[in-house]
Amino acid sequence: MHSYLYDSTFDGLLTAWFYAYKDDTVYTICRNTDYQPDLLSQPVPVKTQPDKADRIRQSVQHNLSSYTMRNLYLLYLSELPDCDLLGLQYLRLCFQHGAGINHAKHHPVIRKVEDYRRKVYIEYDHMKGFLRFQQIGGQVFYARFAPDHNQLPLLRPHLERRFSDQKMIVHDEKRHCALLYNLQSSMIVPFTAEDAARLLENSRDDSIHAFRQYFQAINIPERANPKQQAGYMPHRYRKYMPETQPE
């Protein structure tokens, strides 16, 4: 049994799928950082090879569909249990039956892919509304969050369109990286808690106080409905929403 290990990049995962596709002894596929040695499988380190990744990408686009390719990418971003192995199972299934297999919602693989896809997109919609920016000096704005799934690559086009006139840093605390935008282009780079602390050391933004005042002003105690509020504003996101925090 083989456990294929890759370097956490999507091209690395595509390369792992390329080599694992015809291997009937695949036990799992995972990132190097997530691998736990066991007695059931032998690790197979996979070096990212752009040419192999492009062969998978082009084959899916030309022989299946862009929808299938999108699903594979969302599985990678989901970071849910066994998402990489599920991607291999999904890839094999689609090549065996064609892109039309995506309509077979009763199939266990398709059903699980759709479930993972839905979870990523639900959180993506939440993040578009729940990100809170604060000014940290000059005309630079900073926001932090820790989504369950890897949302920065999905949010990147939205943030560039929505806030095209402001420089920004969007910090994913869970993955220790940040989206940097300088009005012309953006990039995702490593970014630690220490980097954030230095950045925020001398910053002060009165908009945080304004957020809290507004939140309190629109709150009607007599009509409070905590259960409904939690549905629209899940508790796990409130750490990063200043209006829900005490002064």
Steps between C-alpha positions, in 0.01 A plus 500: 500500500627846409450839663576778251641815661509840329615853586160664578471676162225425251758416232655262752164330549444476124842335470410254777175416318698446179718232661226347717238475226594150384626378837258245645681503834431864597435526871476878524621831354591783735726798555848444637410698812193284573660158454484262795719187457316171541552129454255466211669704231831609353554876446557610140631860491393678182700793365286763330540481123321778307493298178320209670261741674421666165429162341236428764358852476476500120362147487220591742420824317498343152351156572269576791393854593603821673239412766692181580825696520335750733381219726851358522635842599227547763580157648860615536393828666256325733780338705237258631587142604613284207423780250810416294418130480141591419634712214676195354183289532299778334757537221493127424121495506469793258750356252324164517146631443550848354411842638131405503563295815479830688121479457489169689437663837421161657855370445692505831810665349299768317287560810810551715663729242182711489493513881861624518434750221193634683691544828776699328255730321283559808804616694618704200171693503533551876853634467395758241269650760690437824848634418569812706772745394685749718732775387857440614675807366505702184236353273562134586218285638540175691257213563552165669307176504546125542257320268442125516593474132773671299302805386768752397537367142121518453467843665789652306303604183206623709720714726689649205170605339323610817789695653695593188577848634658398831823327595425201718639211699265209563656266755403133528612417854433128465725453195758766592471687172356828371366657185687823420343746255677821385234646263661338194544134591471256786691202634463244776809482721605340832386719791533409868335622818826680583481687167145606584598612851776724364259640242233585756733616778442873458179499298175655617176499304188674635281304258518201739325709767250617238425138406421423865283808542301417187451139606367611839281771346312262271461236771147489649519300827125431500525330161819305563513160327843346573427181306408685182791739544740205530364366173585822318816574702660170617682520833825362358543813286426755772855505633591695186197733504576797728136602537430182696794551739498714818686831504 
